[in-house]
């Protein structure tokens, strides 16, 4: 089983709770939502259709009652996406009811296309997920969203193995798009 695992953080001037409210509303109104990512691990050409892919939106490491989003750094750029594309050749207008923001001016803006987004409060054991070839799931400022494989027997041990899942969703066709 494959899944997207993404660390939640403030973005586009909105706190995480507001972002979740907006995206849940998008899914309710349009049947899908765009979830902006700049992770080097998530690109349209890497997310080809391959059955159901779950998305787990997890709390950042170091999360506490006083710092619910821990070490996640807020995104500082808030450009609004007007168009999306699967191939960077044909562009379609972003639905008018959507507000998709992030850094777009450098040409690397992209979004996962998600459906069935819902809040939850479960735990995800990162020791049971791998980036491939036995590499443990780990996150960096440039890689806060990854595509991981479930490995029931476990992998090499990352520093913090259990994370709180705050929301989950499923990828929807076309799975990932470029934004501008």
N, C-alpha and C positions, 0 to 999 in steps of 0.2 A: 504494500500500500504506500502511495506517495501522498505527501501533504505539504502545503505551504505553511511555514511558521513565520510569523511577523511580529516584531516587537512594537508595541503601541507607544506613541508619544504625541505631544502637542504638535499641531501642524496648522499652518495658514492662519494663525491668530486664534485658533480654537483649541480648547482643552479636549482631552480624549473622550469624555462623556458626551460632549456636544458633537464631536465627529461621529461617534457611534449612533447618536440620535438621527443625524442627517443621513447617514448611509442606510440605516434601517428604513427611514422614510423613502429614500430613493428606491430601494428594493420593493417596498410596498406599492409605490406609485408607478414604477416603470418595469418591475420584474427583475431588475439588475441594478448594480451600482458600479462605478469606477472607484477603485482603491489605489490612489497614487503611491508609487514606489520609485525610489532611485537606486535601489539595491543592485549591485553589479550581478547578482545571481538571478534576477528576474527580468527577462526580456521576452517579447512576443515570439521570437524564433526558438526559445527554449521551452515554452509552454505549449507544446502541440497537443491536440486532443488525444487523450489516453484514458478514457473512462472518467469516473468520478474522482475529483481531487478536492479534499477538504482543506480549508484554510483555518488555522488557529491563530488568533490574535492574542498575544501573551503580554503579561506585565513585564516591565524591564527588571533586570537584576537590581538588587539593592532597594526594591520596593518595600516601603513600610507604611504604617498608618499615616504618618506625617508627610511622607514622600511617596504617594501612591504610584508614581511613574519612575521612581528610582533614578537610574543613571541615564535614562533616555534624554537626549538633547532635543529641545524643540526645534522644528524646522523654522528657518528664518525668512525664507522667500515665499511670497504668496501671489505668484502670477496665476491668473485664471485661464484654464484651458478652454479653447473655443472649438477645437476640432480633434478628432481621433482617427487613427488608421492602423490597420494590421500590417501594412507593407511599406509605409512611408511614401506611397505613390498616390493612392486614392484616399481622399480625406472626406470625413462626414462631420457635420456639426454635432457638438456635444448637446444632448437633450437640454432644452432650456430650463428644466426643473432641477438640473444638476449644478452643483458648485464644486468643481474639481480644481484644487490649487496646489501649487508647488513651484519648483524651479523648472521652467520650461524653455527659457531663452537660449540655453546651450544645446538644444536638440536632443537631450537625453531623457525627457519626461516620458513616463510610461505609467500605465495603470493596469492592475489586475481587474478582470471583469468578474464580479461576484454575484451570487444569488443566495437565497435562504440564509441571510445574515440574521443572527439572533444573539442576544446577550447570554452569557452563561458564567458559571463560577465553578470550574473543574480544574484539576491539576493535570499537567502534561509532564511526563518524565523525559527530559531531553536525552537521558542515557539510552532510551529505546528508539532513538532516531539517528540516522547517519546521513552525511552529505555524499556518501558513496565511498567505496574502497575502505570502509572501516573508519572514515574520518568523522569525529564527533561534530554535532551541531554547535557552532559558535557564532557569535555576532560581533560585528565591528561597526563603526560609524558609517561606513560605506556599504555594509552588508547586514542590514537589520531585518531583511526578509530573505528566506531561503526556501528551496525546494528540497525536501528531505524524504528519505525512505525509512519506513518502519522496520526496525530490527529487533524482534522480540527478545533475542538473546543478549542484547546490549552491545555497546561499543566502548571505545576508550572514554575515560571519564572527564567531562568538562567540569569546570569549577563549581557551578551550581546546577543541579540536575532537575529540580522540580520547580516549575513555573505555573503561576495562576493563569488560566485561560479566561479572558474577559469576554470574548465573543468568538463565534465560529461561523463559517460560511462555506459555500461550495463555489468552485470556479464555474463560470458560465461561458458558453461559446461567444466570442472567439478567444476567451481565456486571458489574453493580455493584449493591450493596444499601445501605440505610440500616441503622445499628446503634443499639441502645440497651441 
